[in-house]
Amino acid sequence: MPSPTPPRPVADLSYEQARDELVSVVQRLEAGGETLEGSLELWERGEALAARCQEWLDGARERLETARTSRTGANRDRAAGDEPTDDPDDEDAR
């Protein structure tokens, strides 16, 4: 009987892949029937998968904050009057 294919390294998984495998690990643990050693291996894999999912979520949150900050800064510049004016009474335009 061929040996099972070793699982992919957690670091190589996308968020969706890690999440789906984590769901599978939790279901297997909840179902029981694993040996103590098998349960420990599943638990460790689940912890690694959960950490990978958190890395993805933290990265996404950071990207959103960067985009929001950049957009807010651009809006603030426009609101501060960085655009030229044609108003002859505008002291700053002279």
PEDABEL-V397725 format. One record per residue. N is the residue number from 1. RES is the residue in one letter. PHI is phi in degrees with one decimal (* if undefined). D_CENTER is the distance of its C-alpha to the mean C-alpha in Angstrom with 1 decimal. Layout:
N | RES | PHI | D_CENTER
N | RES | PHI | D_CENTER
//
This chain:
1 | M | * | 38.9
2 | P | -69.1 | 36.0
3 | S | -72.9 | 33.4
4 | P | -65.0 | 30.0
5 | T | -68.1 | 27.3
6 | P | -64.9 | 25.1
7 | P | -64.6 | 21.5
8 | R | -64.6 | 19.1
9 | P | -58.7 | 17.5
10 | V | -58.0 | 14.2
11 | A | -63.5 | 12.9
12 | D | -89.6 | 13.9
13 | L | -88.1 | 12.0
14 | S | -73.4 | 9.5
15 | Y | -57.3 | 7.2
16 | E | -63.7 | 10.3
17 | Q | -64.4 | 12.7
18 | A | -64.7 | 11.4
19 | R | -62.8 | 11.4
20 | D | -63.5 | 14.8
21 | E | -67.7 | 16.2
22 | L | -61.7 | 15.3
23 | V | -59.6 | 17.2
24 | S | -63.7 | 20.0
25 | V | -61.4 | 20.3
26 | V | -61.4 | 20.6
27 | Q | -62.0 | 23.2
28 | R | -65.3 | 25.1
29 | L | -66.4 | 25.2
30 | E | -67.4 | 26.4
31 | A | -71.1 | 29.0
32 | G | 75.7 | 30.6
33 | G | 87.7 | 33.0
34 | E | -86.2 | 31.2
35 | T | -70.1 | 33.1
36 | L | -59.7 | 32.1
37 | E | -63.3 | 30.9
38 | G | -63.8 | 28.9
39 | S | -63.8 | 27.4
40 | L | -63.8 | 26.4
41 | E | -64.3 | 24.9
42 | L | -63.1 | 22.9
43 | W | -59.9 | 21.8
44 | E | -63.3 | 20.7
45 | R | -63.9 | 18.8
46 | G | -61.3 | 17.1
47 | E | -62.2 | 16.2
48 | A | -65.5 | 14.7
49 | L | -65.5 | 12.7
50 | A | -62.8 | 11.5
51 | A | -64.8 | 10.6
52 | R | -64.6 | 8.7
53 | C | -60.3 | 6.7
54 | Q | -64.5 | 6.3
55 | E | -59.3 | 5.5
56 | W | -61.6 | 2.5
57 | L | -66.2 | 2.3
58 | D | -63.6 | 4.6
59 | G | -64.1 | 4.3
60 | A | -65.6 | 4.0
61 | R | -62.5 | 6.5
62 | E | -63.5 | 8.3
63 | R | -63.3 | 8.9
64 | L | -64.7 | 10.1
65 | E | -63.9 | 12.3
66 | T | -63.7 | 13.6
67 | A | -64.7 | 14.6
68 | R | -65.2 | 16.1
69 | T | -65.4 | 18.0
70 | S | -63.2 | 19.3
71 | R | -66.2 | 20.5
72 | T | -64.4 | 22.0
73 | G | -63.8 | 23.8
74 | A | -66.0 | 25.2
75 | N | -65.1 | 26.4
76 | R | -65.2 | 28.0
77 | D | -61.9 | 29.8
78 | R | -65.0 | 31.2
79 | A | -68.6 | 32.3
80 | A | -77.5 | 34.0
81 | G | 92.7 | 36.3
82 | D | -71.0 | 35.3
83 | E | -84.3 | 36.7
84 | P | -65.6 | 40.5
85 | T | -123.1 | 43.0
86 | D | -102.0 | 46.4
87 | D | -73.0 | 47.8
88 | P | -67.6 | 51.0
89 | D | -87.0 | 50.9
90 | D | -79.2 | 47.6
91 | E | -60.2 | 48.5
92 | D | -70.9 | 45.2
93 | A | -80.6 | 45.9
94 | R | -87.4 | 49.1
//
